[in-house]
């Protein structure tokens, strides 16, 4: 579903993003419980449970914004990489409900289903209804638009959205933008003129000191174009966000943790609740990976994000599936 694959796994040239060596260094967080404190465009990483991690979590008080990102549940997948994606997705949802606080919202960042069937969408919607959270939001993945340009997805999850499913909202002094880059794809993700115009109008008039958080399924940076891990016209949207002091982009699609900072923008790729994919450039392509018995949950998880107005950054925490 990611378009043509380079069988050689060649390194991207500098204009296409980071080198494979750089990618592998950052992707070393795969499966780990990593805390990323984002402030003033800088990322400080620490292992969950460390002193730095505890300090980041201390920022969460009763007045803080706290939300959860889950991604890539792939309900309907059958294969050796995970013989029961329903079970692992249920465990992830139970983990959200056991965090010890009520999230202001939960965002599922795409590939809710594996084959876009009505039954799979209905099942995901029913499972998400058990979440204890203020609201539940979604964006579609490419697996959610097989054969119908996302029609079945929008029937069930597209209420109060614009165009092909994009939207924005505000809460706790943060402006959120949810984008759709999984339609009209060739190899890379694609946003399109209508959606870029939506972002232009959406942020017009916003103060430059308002934190911006952008959700999409496919990364908005060139993580590994040979595998379709990037968005061909993302630079146009990122240019519209250049004047803001703090921009955080959260995506799914790659099924592993990854972080990258470019100027005022920090990108975080999320892990999955279904099955791992290989690190960039390893193997013939982004194919489901079978891990040793008992180790699957190490590669699966959820993400919590905390923001307290006046602090100036987002605290992002990764949780392995327990």
Secondary structure, DSSP 8 states (H G I E B T S, - for coil): ------TT-----GGGSS-HHHHHHHGGGTTS-EEEEEETTEEEEEETTSHHHHHHHHT--TTSEEEEEE----BT--BTTBS-HHHHHHHHHHHHHTSSS-BSEEEE-S--BSS--HHHHHHHHHHHTT--BS-EEE---GGGSTTTTTHHHHHHH-TT-BTTTBEEEEETTEEEEE---BSS-SSSBB--HHHHHHHHHHHTT--TTSEEEEEESS-SS-SBGGGTBSBTTHHHHHHHTTTSS-EEEEE-SS-S-EEEEETTEEEEE--BSS--B--TTSSSSS-B----TT-GGGGBEEEEEEE-TTT-EEEEEEEE--
